[in-house]
């Protein structure tokens, strides 16, 4: 195997050994922010419960250089009900995770994804039943 073939086989989706790829203009691009497997599992557990309850129907994921966004929809043709965002720039300040409502209002922000997602949990109300 030649040196060029050996180096090409070590490349991942972000370039050689996980470094950012360079663009056509020769400048290095920033790596894309994504949700890792435990984060995605936590979000999908909540999503599955809400789908089973009939609250949510569809989702979309967007990964950019600045943030990763998991959007939740009641109907796929509408605007998202909520956006669950991961923004690494905010990690040291108010926390990397946030839940944003349809109007742009940040409902909760924090360092722990599970704690942040609790704002979306349905409240179990106790009801009196006549017997």
CORHUWO-V870990 format. One record per backbone hydrogen bond with DSSP energy under -0.5 kcal/mol. CO is the residue of the C=O (numbers start at 1). NH is the residue of the N-H. E is the energy in kcal/mol with one decimal. If there is no record, write none. Layout:
# CORHUWO-V870990
<<CO/NH/E> <CO/NH/E>>
This chain:
# CORHUWO-V870990
<<2/6/-2.4> <3/7/-2.5> <4/8/-1.8> <5/9/-1.7> <6/10/-0.8> <8/11/-0.9> <10/17/-0.9> <12/15/-1.4> <15/12/-2.7> <15/18/-1.2> <16/19/-1.9> <21/29/-2.5> <23/26/-1.7> <27/23/-3.1> <36/40/-2.6> <37/41/-2.7> <38/42/-2.0> <39/43/-2.1> <40/44/-2.8> <41/45/-1.9> <42/46/-1.5> <43/47/-2.5> <44/48/-2.5> <45/49/-1.9> <46/50/-2.3> <47/51/-2.3> <48/52/-2.2> <49/53/-1.6> <50/55/-2.2> <50/56/-1.0> <51/54/-1.3> <58/73/-2.9> <60/71/-3.1> <62/69/-3.1> <64/33/-2.8> <67/64/-2.4> <68/86/-2.7> <69/62/-2.8> <69/71/-0.6> <70/84/-2.9> <71/60/-2.0> <72/81/-2.7> <72/82/-1.1> <73/57/-2.8> <73/58/-1.8> <75/78/-1.8> <81/102/-0.9> <82/72/-2.8> <83/85/-0.7> <83/100/-2.9> <84/70/-2.7> <85/87/-0.5> <85/98/-1.9> <86/68/-2.1> <86/88/-0.5> <87/90/-1.8> <88/91/-1.3> <90/93/-0.5> <90/94/-0.5> <90/95/-2.4> <96/87/-3.1> <97/110/-2.3> <98/85/-2.9> <99/107/-2.6> <99/108/-1.1> <100/83/-2.4> <101/104/-1.8> <105/101/-3.0> <105/107/-0.7> <108/99/-2.5> <110/97/-2.0> <111/113/-0.6> <112/116/-2.1> <113/117/-2.3> <114/118/-0.7> <115/118/-0.6> <116/119/-1.2> <117/120/-1.9> <118/121/-0.8> <123/125/-0.8>>
